Amino acid sequence: YSCCSGYSGNPCSDINECNSTLNSTLNSTLNSTLNSTDIDYDNGGCQQNCNNTEGSYHCTCDSGWVLASDGKNCTDINECSSYNGGCQHNCNNTNGSYYCTCDSGWVLSSDGKSCTDINECSSDHGCQQNCHNTAGSHYCTCDSGWMLASNSKDCTDINECFGSNGCQHNCYNTAGSYYCTCNSGWVLSSNDQTCTVT
């Protein structure tokens, strides 16, 4: 008396190929053949999920994985290879999943995919005087009478008394500005630059 493939006993009943006990011999044989001890061929030989069916079985994979051509093993799906995984900036593939990250100056939004600009000017921006936020960055400027230092953050006073300043007689530099005075016997005009005889 014999049963069809996938069945055993008298009367014939379905063999659960996913039962690890039935596959312990197979597991031992395959591991010794492959000279390995860390491969588990129980579970019907399926790497992830074994689904018993009447007279047979088939393997399936978890979300983020696809069944390999051998019908047993699972291969990671690179979600980043299609439309950057839906990530606005950077897609990082992992085994069975992926995650999004943002470029410097941006923060990941609550949807886990889009990026929102960080307003660096709302916190410790390092600008001595004025901070201007831009998409993904920021820059510093200085008030009138000051110029941006080489570190692009600090401001240094412009000495308006060097070069053309409009003062007819004397120029005195101040922090961020300057003023004119006249020699003795002269008075400063209403334009604060020219001098007239008193």
C-alpha positions as CSV (number, residue, x, y, z in Angstrom):
1,Y,0.0,0.0,0.0
2,S,1.5,3.4,-1.0
3,C,0.4,7.0,-0.8
4,C,0.9,9.8,-3.2
5,S,3.7,12.3,-2.7
6,G,3.0,14.6,0.3
7,Y,0.9,11.9,2.1
8,S,1.7,9.0,4.4
9,G,0.1,6.4,6.6
10,N,-2.9,4.1,6.3
11,P,-5.2,5.6,5.4
12,C,-3.1,8.3,3.7
13,S,-3.0,11.7,5.3
14,D,-1.2,14.9,4.6
15,I,2.4,15.2,5.7
16,N,3.1,18.5,7.3
17,E,6.4,19.4,5.6
18,C,6.6,22.5,7.8
19,N,6.9,20.3,11.0
20,S,10.5,20.8,12.2
21,T,10.6,17.2,13.6
22,L,10.1,15.7,10.2
23,N,13.0,17.8,8.8
24,S,15.6,17.4,11.5
25,T,17.4,14.7,9.4
26,L,17.3,17.0,6.4
27,N,18.6,19.9,8.5
28,S,21.5,17.8,9.8
29,T,22.4,16.4,6.4
30,L,22.3,19.8,4.7
31,N,24.4,21.5,7.4
32,S,27.1,18.8,7.3
33,T,27.1,18.9,3.5
34,L,27.5,22.7,3.5
35,N,30.0,22.4,6.4
36,S,27.8,24.8,8.4
37,T,26.2,24.9,11.8
38,D,24.2,28.1,11.6
39,I,21.8,27.3,8.8
40,D,18.4,26.1,10.0
41,Y,16.6,23.9,7.4
42,D,13.7,23.0,9.6
43,N,10.5,24.8,8.7
44,G,10.3,22.8,5.5
45,G,13.6,24.2,4.4
46,C,12.1,27.6,4.2
47,Q,14.3,30.5,5.3
48,Q,11.4,32.4,6.7
49,N,7.8,31.1,6.5
50,C,6.6,27.6,5.7
51,N,2.9,27.2,4.6
52,N,1.6,23.6,4.7
53,T,-0.9,22.8,2.0
54,E,-2.8,19.6,1.2
55,G,-0.2,17.2,-0.1
56,S,2.5,19.8,-0.4
57,Y,3.8,23.1,1.1
58,H,5.3,26.4,-0.1
59,C,7.6,29.0,1.4
60,T,6.9,32.7,1.8
61,C,8.8,35.7,3.0
62,D,8.2,38.4,5.5
63,S,7.4,42.0,4.4
64,G,10.5,43.6,2.8
65,W,11.7,40.3,1.4
66,V,11.1,38.4,-1.9
67,L,11.2,34.6,-2.4
68,A,14.4,33.6,-4.2
69,S,14.4,31.5,-7.4
70,D,15.1,28.4,-5.3
71,G,11.7,28.7,-3.7
72,K,13.2,28.5,-0.2
73,N,15.4,31.4,0.6
74,C,14.4,35.1,0.9
75,T,16.2,38.0,-0.6
76,D,16.0,41.5,0.7
77,I,14.0,44.0,-1.4
78,N,16.0,47.2,-1.9
79,E,13.1,49.7,-1.4
80,C,15.5,52.5,-2.1
81,S,16.0,51.4,-5.7
82,S,12.4,52.5,-6.6
83,Y,11.6,56.2,-6.3
84,N,14.2,56.6,-3.5
85,G,11.8,54.6,-1.3
86,G,9.6,57.7,-1.2
87,C,12.2,59.5,0.8
88,Q,12.6,63.2,0.1
89,H,16.4,63.2,0.6
90,N,18.2,60.0,1.6
91,C,17.0,56.4,1.5
92,N,18.9,53.8,3.6
93,N,18.2,50.1,2.8
94,T,18.3,47.6,5.6
95,N,17.5,43.9,5.7
96,G,13.8,43.6,5.2
97,S,13.2,47.3,5.5
98,Y,14.5,50.8,4.9
99,Y,14.5,54.2,6.6
100,C,14.8,57.8,5.4
101,T,17.2,60.5,6.6
102,C,17.6,64.2,5.7
103,D,20.6,66.3,4.6
104,S,22.3,68.6,7.0
105,G,20.1,71.5,8.0
106,W,16.9,69.5,7.7
107,V,14.9,67.3,10.1
108,L,12.8,64.2,9.3
109,S,9.1,65.0,9.4
110,S,6.6,62.9,11.3
111,D,5.7,61.0,8.1
112,G,9.2,59.5,8.2
113,K,9.8,60.4,4.5
114,S,9.7,64.2,4.0
115,C,12.2,66.7,5.4
116,T,11.6,70.1,7.0
117,D,14.1,72.9,7.0
118,I,15.7,73.6,10.4
119,N,15.5,77.3,11.2
120,E,19.0,77.7,12.5
121,C,18.3,81.4,13.3
122,S,15.8,80.4,16.0
123,S,18.5,78.8,18.2
124,D,22.2,79.4,18.8
125,H,23.2,80.3,15.3
126,G,26.6,81.9,16.1
127,C,25.9,85.1,14.2
128,Q,27.2,88.2,16.1
129,Q,24.5,90.5,14.6
130,N,22.0,89.2,12.0
131,C,21.0,85.7,11.0
132,H,19.2,84.8,7.8
133,N,17.7,81.3,7.4
134,T,17.9,79.6,4.0
135,A,16.7,76.1,2.9
136,G,19.0,73.7,4.7
137,S,21.3,76.4,6.0
138,H,21.7,80.0,7.1
139,Y,24.1,82.9,6.8
140,C,25.1,85.9,8.8
141,T,25.2,89.6,7.9
142,C,26.2,92.8,9.8
143,D,24.5,96.1,10.5
144,S,25.4,99.2,8.5
145,G,28.9,100.4,9.5
146,W,30.1,96.8,10.1
147,M,31.6,94.1,7.9
148,L,31.5,90.4,8.2
149,A,34.7,88.9,9.5
150,S,36.5,86.0,7.7
151,N,34.8,83.4,10.0
152,S,31.5,84.5,8.4
153,K,29.9,85.0,11.8
154,D,31.5,87.9,13.6
155,C,31.2,91.6,12.6
156,T,34.1,94.1,12.7
157,D,33.7,97.8,12.7
158,I,34.3,99.6,9.4
159,N,36.6,102.6,9.9
160,E,34.7,105.1,7.7
161,C,37.5,107.7,8.4
162,F,39.8,105.8,6.0
163,G,39.2,106.8,2.5
164,S,36.3,108.9,1.2
165,N,33.9,109.7,4.1
166,G,32.5,113.2,3.2
167,C,34.0,115.0,6.2
168,Q,35.4,118.3,5.1
169,H,37.8,118.7,8.0
170,N,37.9,115.9,10.7
171,C,36.5,112.4,10.9
172,Y,36.1,110.4,14.1
173,N,35.3,106.7,13.9
174,T,32.8,105.1,16.3
175,A,31.5,101.6,16.7
176,G,29.4,101.1,13.5
177,S,29.5,104.7,12.5
178,Y,31.5,107.9,12.4
179,Y,31.0,111.7,12.8
180,C,32.6,114.8,11.4
181,T,33.9,117.9,13.2
182,C,35.3,121.2,12.0
183,N,38.5,123.0,12.7
184,S,38.5,125.9,15.2
185,G,36.6,128.9,13.7
186,W,34.4,126.7,11.6
187,V,31.0,125.2,12.3
188,L,29.4,122.0,11.0
189,S,26.7,122.5,8.4
190,S,23.3,120.8,8.7
191,N,24.5,118.0,6.4
192,D,26.9,117.0,9.2
193,Q,29.8,116.9,6.8
194,T,30.8,120.3,5.5
195,C,32.1,123.2,7.5
196,T,31.3,126.9,7.2
197,V,33.2,129.9,8.6
198,T,31.7,131.3,11.8
